[in-house]
């Protein structure tokens, strides 16, 4: 069970739930600050921007996504069948602010290539 503590009522519901647990079993309770992940508009904008860059560069939008994730977010190592690999980190866990920074970097690439990228309002993505 998860609770987003945004008011006293929800906090009290979480506390009541914890108090009602049968202590014959062990439970794990984790409390951490809430982190809002990227918005749907940010995600849609990212994919919308990949199209003109892909057309200009010859890469597919998916290839650009992998390239930009690695360059702008970084890489991680993982092992499979005894071999080590580099893999771009995921963009799905970026915060709203982190995704804004990512999109600024994609925009910088487009500016370098002298491409005009469509804005979300152009396509009613908000």
N, C-alpha and C positions, 0 to 999 in steps of 0.2 A: 504494500500500500504506500502511495506517495501523497504528500500534502504540500501544496504551495501556500506558505504562510504569508498571506497578504493582509490579514486583519485578525482581530482578536477572536472572532467566531471560528475561523479556520484553525487557529492555533489551539483553541480549546477543544475542537473536534479531534485534532491530532493527539492531544494529551489524553483525552477520554479513551481513544482507541488504544494507546499505550497502556493506560491503567487497566483496560479490560483484558489484556493478554494473559493467557494461562502460563505462569512461569515454570510449568513442568517442562516446557521446551525452551530452547535458547533462541533469542532474536538479536538481530543486528539493527541498530538505529543509526542512521547517518544524517547529520545536519550540516549543510553547507550552503553558502550563498547561491541564490538562483542565478543562472547564466542563461540569458536569452540567446538562442542560436540565430543564425542569419534569417532574414525574412524571405518570404516567397517572392516578393518583388525583387530583392537582391539576386536571388537564384535565377529568376526569369531574365533579369537584365544581363547577368553573366552569359547565359546561353544565347541571348539575342545578340550580344556583342561579338560572340565567337564567329557568327556567320560572316560578316564582312571581312574579319581578319582571316578567316579560313579561305574565303574566295581570293583574297589578295596573295596569301602565302602559299596556297596549295595544300596546306594541312587540313585535316578534317576538324570539326569542332571538338570531337572527343580527343584527338591528338593534341590540340591546343590546350585543352583542359588539363591533361596529364603534364604537359610541358610547363604550363603556368603554375600548377600546384607545386611542382618540384622547385621551380625557380623562386616563387614568392612565399611559399609556406615551408618548404624544405623537404628533405628526404629522410626515410627511416630504413634501417637494416632489418631484414628478416631472413630466416634460414628455412630452406625446404630441401629435403632429401640430401642433407649434408652440404648444400651450396648456399652461399650468402648472396643476397640480392639487395639492391637499392630500389625503393619504391617511394613515389611521391606521397607525402602526407595528405590526409583527406581534407577537403574543404567543408564537409558537412558539419563539423563541430566548431566552425568559426563563430565567434560572437557577431552581433550586428556590427560592432565597431571593427572587428577583425575582417569581416567581409567587405566593409566599406574601404578599408585599406587595400584589400586584394583587388577590388574593382578599380581603385585609383591607379594601381599598377598596370592593370589591363588597359585602362584608358591611356596611360603613358606610352605603352607599346603602340597603340593605335595612333596617338599623336606623332610618335616617331616615324611611323609609316605614312603619315599624312592622310589618315583615314578619318572620316566623320562617322562617329558611332551614333545610332539612334538612342534617344533618351526614353526612359520608361513611359513618360506622359505621351509620347508619340504613339504608343501602342496600348494605352489604357491598362497597364500592368499593375497599377497601384490598387 
